[in-house]
Amino acid sequence: MPMERPTHPRLHVRNVYDAQKVLEAVRTKRLRLVTRRLNEAERHNFICSGSLFVWEESDDENGLRRWTDGRAFGQSRMSKS
């Protein structure tokens, strides 16, 4: 089984417009869709601040219903210039 990687390894989504751009890039296959849950090694290697994972939610028994990565991150903060 090939290693599952993030849709993008260093990306921060700041607003709905950013999210729409990411989803359009996945739809047009410029960015990749995550197809399955990550295993322990993949979680250790790829889950970090800025890692972006896009997957398709499914209503059938084989689809992904919940993402659990086991990592906790602090709340994002906007910097004041």
C-alpha positions as semicolon CSV with decimal commas, in nm:
position;residue;x (nm);y (nm);z (nm)
1;M;0,000;0,000;0,000
2;P;0,151;0,338;-0,100
3;M;0,216;0,595;0,169
4;E;-0,065;0,850;0,210
5;R;0,064;1,207;0,207
6;P;-0,095;1,544;0,288
7;T;-0,285;1,729;0,019
8;H;-0,032;2,007;0,084
9;P;0,249;1,997;0,344
10;R;0,276;2,370;0,425
11;L;-0,044;2,563;0,379
12;H;-0,256;2,775;0,609
13;V;-0,622;2,833;0,522
14;R;-0,715;3,177;0,652
15;N;-1,068;3,217;0,520
16;V;-1,344;3,071;0,302
17;Y;-1,178;3,205;-0,013
18;D;-0,859;3,011;0,067
19;A;-1,064;2,696;0,133
20;Q;-1,249;2,735;-0,198
21;K;-0,918;2,768;-0,384
22;V;-0,784;2,453;-0,221
23;L;-1,101;2,256;-0,300
24;E;-1,094;2,373;-0,662
25;A;-0,728;2,267;-0,690
26;V;-0,824;1,922;-0,561
27;R;-1,123;1,904;-0,796
28;T;-0,903;1,985;-1,095
29;K;-0,635;1,743;-0,968
30;R;-0,369;2,010;-0,917
31;L;-0,364;1,899;-0,551
32;R;-0,425;1,543;-0,438
33;L;-0,720;1,401;-0,251
34;V;-0,647;1,192;0,059
35;T;-0,806;0,852;-0,003
36;R;-0,779;0,675;0,334
37;R;-0,699;0,720;0,701
38;L;-0,334;0,761;0,788
39;N;-0,151;0,480;0,963
40;E;0,068;0,541;1,271
41;A;0,389;0,605;1,074
42;E;0,213;0,845;0,835
43;R;0,059;1,037;1,126
44;H;0,400;1,067;1,291
45;N;0,566;1,186;0,968
46;F;0,302;1,413;0,819
47;I;0,073;1,561;1,087
48;C;0,216;1,898;1,184
49;S;0,115;2,261;1,181
50;G;0,045;2,365;0,823
51;S;-0,022;2,015;0,689
52;L;-0,346;2,021;0,494
53;F;-0,554;1,710;0,427
54;V;-0,855;1,712;0,193
55;W;-1,074;1,403;0,172
56;E;-1,422;1,330;0,045
57;E;-1,686;1,261;0,308
58;S;-1,899;0,958;0,229
59;D;-2,233;0,825;0,350
60;D;-2,162;0,459;0,276
61;E;-2,002;0,209;0,516
62;N;-1,660;0,224;0,349
63;G;-1,627;0,603;0,355
64;L;-1,439;0,820;0,600
65;R;-1,673;0,962;0,864
66;R;-1,433;1,113;1,117
67;W;-1,071;1,219;1,112
68;T;-0,867;1,144;1,421
69;D;-0,499;1,224;1,412
70;G;-0,417;1,211;1,781
71;R;-0,240;1,547;1,775
72;A;-0,338;1,866;1,954
73;F;-0,254;2,213;1,825
74;G;-0,299;2,551;1,985
75;Q;-0,545;2,803;1,855
76;S;-0,430;3,007;1,555
77;R;-0,350;3,367;1,630
78;M;-0,342;3,664;1,399
79;S;-0,032;3,880;1,431
80;K;-0,075;4,252;1,473
81;S;0,145;4,458;1,245
